[in-house]
Amino acid sequence: MISISPTRTLPALLAALLVAAPGQADDPAERLTVPLSDPARPATVSMNLLNGGIDVTGSAVKQVIVELHGNVTSRQARRPENTEGLKRVDIGGSAFGIEEAANVVEIKPSIFSHVDRIGLEVPRSTNLKLKTLSGGDINVSHIDGDIEVENLNGEVKLSDVSGASLIHTLNGKIVAVFSRVPAGKSMSLSSLNGDVDITLPANAKFNVRAKTDNGAVYSGFEMKLQPYRNESQDASGGTDRHRRRVETGTYGTINGGGPDLQLTTFNGNIYIRQAH
């Protein structure tokens, strides 16, 4: 496993390239190219941000390209007010670290780092595991691999994707457009506060379970929807006290049914669109 810092000279073994990317003066970007151990095999890219947005685009590249956009800073680097007459002594460390091993690329910002947005260009077959807590949306396009996304405060948008997707956002809408769907794989898209809007190919086959507490379900597919009711009972506070939970929603099949497609929101509508 090899660690890479985009702010330092890169190991020759990775043959990585760090250059200033073209852009506006108020939105500079640093660009880092990370070769894969085996470009012929699908890669996995994992990233967990505390702050900032994420944009991922799949293309015909054979490596992973990382761009840091906007105000790339480290809170550790901010100079306290009571340092007059003192010089800062750097003791190493960096705002971002990147590790690649066996086609798994992990992008690891430090807990002190901040970036406005990270852009990734990856092979189309790449599997993604992305998470951001605040300060940005997550956008993914042209990806055929499996996608796992979690966004605490922001939107999630997928376009021209075809892998099994597990998407969750707490405060934001989800818009997902699938060019193809994975055969035999279940998917789940959920938001607490926001619409869930999914577009599927006309030949998609799913068992759909859709649930919204404050909204409605709209479908562009010809399918017979029927209510479902799922009850569970838990013991609580002794053998003669129980708590019963009742879950309701809408159930239906697309093109005869298939793997499960779970669509959930608390405050928002659910849209199931058919691609034309």
VENZILIN-V792340 format. One record per residue. RES is the residue in one letter. PHI is phi in whole degrees, -180 to 180 (* if undefined). Layout:
res:RES phi:PHI
res:RES phi:PHI
This chain:
res:M phi:*
res:I phi:-124
res:S phi:-95
res:I phi:-127
res:S phi:-113
res:P phi:-69
res:T phi:-103
res:R phi:-127
res:T phi:-63
res:L phi:-89
res:P phi:-59
res:A phi:-64
res:L phi:-60
res:L phi:-85
res:A phi:49
res:A phi:-86
res:L phi:-120
res:L phi:-117
res:V phi:-138
res:A phi:-81
res:A phi:-85
res:P phi:-67
res:G phi:172
res:Q phi:-74
res:A phi:-64
res:D phi:-89
res:D phi:-141
res:P phi:-70
res:A phi:-138
res:E phi:-101
res:R phi:-124
res:L phi:-131
res:T phi:-104
res:V phi:-115
res:P phi:-66
res:L phi:-97
res:S phi:-62
res:D phi:-140
res:P phi:-61
res:A phi:-78
res:R phi:-105
res:P phi:-62
res:A phi:-104
res:T phi:-125
res:V phi:-116
res:S phi:-123
res:M phi:-150
res:N phi:-131
res:L phi:-102
res:L phi:-82
res:N phi:-137
res:G phi:114
res:G phi:-96
res:I phi:-133
res:D phi:-122
res:V phi:-125
res:T phi:-128
res:G phi:-91
res:S phi:-154
res:A phi:-87
res:V phi:-67
res:K phi:-111
res:Q phi:-146
res:V phi:-109
res:I phi:-111
res:V phi:-115
res:E phi:-124
res:L phi:-102
res:H phi:-113
res:G phi:80
res:N phi:-87
res:V phi:-88
res:T phi:-137
res:S phi:-126
res:R phi:-63
res:Q phi:-64
res:A phi:-83
res:R phi:-73
res:R phi:-85
res:P phi:-64
res:E phi:-72
res:N phi:-96
res:T phi:-118
res:E phi:-62
res:G phi:85
res:L phi:-113
res:K phi:-106
res:R phi:-74
res:V phi:-110
res:D phi:-76
res:I phi:-116
res:G phi:94
res:G phi:93
res:S phi:-149
res:A phi:-73
res:F phi:-136
res:G phi:-128
res:I phi:-130
res:E phi:-123
res:E phi:-127
res:A phi:-153
res:A phi:53
res:N phi:71
res:V phi:-105
res:V phi:-108
res:E phi:-112
res:I phi:-104
res:K phi:-124
res:P phi:-67
res:S phi:-74
res:I phi:-68
res:F phi:-100
res:S phi:-86
res:H phi:-144
res:V phi:-145
res:D phi:-67
res:R phi:-161
res:I phi:-115
res:G phi:-107
res:L phi:-124
res:E phi:-116
res:V phi:-136
res:P phi:-60
res:R phi:-61
res:S phi:-81
res:T phi:-67
res:N phi:-90
res:L phi:-122
res:K phi:-132
res:L phi:-123
res:K phi:-150
res:T phi:-141
res:L phi:-94
res:S phi:-159
res:G phi:92
res:G phi:-179
res:D phi:-93
res:I phi:-119
res:N phi:-122
res:V phi:-130
res:S phi:-142
res:H phi:60
res:I phi:-121
res:D phi:-103
res:G phi:-81
res:D phi:-73
res:I phi:-129
res:E phi:-120
res:V phi:-135
res:E phi:-136
res:N phi:-131
res:L phi:-77
res:N phi:-134
res:G phi:170
res:E phi:-88
res:V phi:-126
res:K phi:-128
res:L phi:-117
res:S phi:-141
res:D phi:52
res:V phi:-117
res:S phi:-146
res:G phi:-96
res:A phi:-63
res:S phi:-125
res:L phi:-124
res:I phi:-123
res:H phi:-144
res:T phi:-137
res:L phi:-85
res:N phi:-128
res:G phi:163
res:K phi:-89
res:I phi:-120
res:V phi:-125
res:A phi:-133
res:V phi:-119
res:F phi:-100
res:S phi:-78
res:R phi:-143
res:V phi:-123
res:P phi:-72
res:A phi:-70
res:G phi:74
res:K phi:-115
res:S phi:-79
res:M phi:-141
res:S phi:-145
res:L phi:-129
res:S phi:-143
res:S phi:-141
res:L phi:-85
res:N phi:-127
res:G phi:161
res:D phi:-71
res:V phi:-117
res:D phi:-125
res:I phi:-124
res:T phi:-116
res:L phi:-121
res:P phi:-61
res:A phi:-62
res:N phi:-97
res:A phi:-64
res:K phi:-123
res:F phi:-147
res:N phi:-94
res:V phi:-102
res:R phi:-120
res:A phi:-120
res:K phi:-142
res:T phi:-139
res:D phi:-84
res:N phi:-132
res:G phi:173
res:A phi:-141
res:V phi:-109
res:Y phi:-124
res:S phi:-130
res:G phi:-94
res:F phi:-93
res:E phi:-81
res:M phi:-148
res:K phi:-87
res:L phi:-93
res:Q phi:-142
res:P phi:-65
res:Y phi:-131
res:R phi:-137
res:N phi:-121
res:E phi:-109
res:S phi:-137
res:Q phi:-131
res:D phi:-123
res:A phi:-73
res:S phi:-148
res:G phi:75
res:G phi:124
res:T phi:-72
res:D phi:-104
res:R phi:-125
res:H phi:-135
res:R phi:-121
res:R phi:-107
res:R phi:-117
res:V phi:-118
res:E phi:-112
res:T phi:-122
res:G phi:174
res:T phi:-124
res:Y phi:-125
res:G phi:-166
res:T phi:-120
res:I phi:-111
res:N phi:52
res:G phi:91
res:G phi:94
res:G phi:-177
res:P phi:-67
res:D phi:-75
res:L phi:-123
res:Q phi:-99
res:L phi:-125
res:T phi:-140
res:T phi:-150
res:F phi:-93
res:N phi:-118
res:G phi:158
res:N phi:-98
res:I phi:-117
res:Y phi:-119
res:I phi:-116
res:R phi:-103
res:Q phi:-104
res:A phi:-69
res:H phi:-113
